[in-house]
């Protein structure tokens, strides 16, 4: 097993360097956002030099310490890696919340996770715009800055604030997401929020601010670090059907544990 403290130090340092790089672009009025789809059209999946350069910075920092480890990043880093066979795997989102970033909303993050033989061991999430840090280690708890955190104690949906996310699709999946939201409101939830940065949404579940969070399509770099944060804060994370979360594109349901079966009934019924 790799030295845990060295992994944590490397992840934090990589997140810090990438975050500083993102802030340079964040205040740059000349930043150009591009569509990942070559044809543009109806997709809103944006990318910029900020995403690409931050992923390169993270990859270089990790490889300087762990040259034999496998890397998987949103912008193409290690895209051919066999995630099931990798003994040491780093999963990287260099800029989670790109649409927020593009519109100068200070709610975005760098997300870095280390997995050993398919099991999440370390998760680091950093919002450089607010200098917030969220870290989790398997068996070591979840921390917002230096404070250990835990999920909410809410046991009924009528006591809870929930969160959700939307995939880039504006058709069938969007309508199903809206139907799910509508059904949750019939359970007299306090409200629902959509902030557009999955890693930070998961941290808010772990910090007890949301009773639960769902999204019908996420990539592994969106949830790799955040799912460990929720679990180490005492919560539960599955796909939207209640099955195990794979290291591939998947639906996701994260809750404080008490609300999981209640939310699962709704997300399963409305799943696209």
Secondary structure, 3 states (H helix, E strand, C coil): CCCHHHHHHHHHHHHHHHHHHHHHHHCCCCCCCEECCCCCCCCCCEECHHHHHHHHHHHHHHHHHCCCCEEEECCCCCCCCCCCCCCEEEEEEEEECHHHHHCCCCCCEEEEEEEECCEEEEEEEEECCCCEEEEEECCCEEEECCEECCCCCCCCHHHCEEEECCCCCCCHHHHHHHHHHHHHHHCCCCEEECCCCHHHHHHHHHCCCCCEEEEEEECHHHHHHHHHHHHHCCCEEECCCCCCCCCCCEEEEEECCCCHHHHHHHHHHHCC
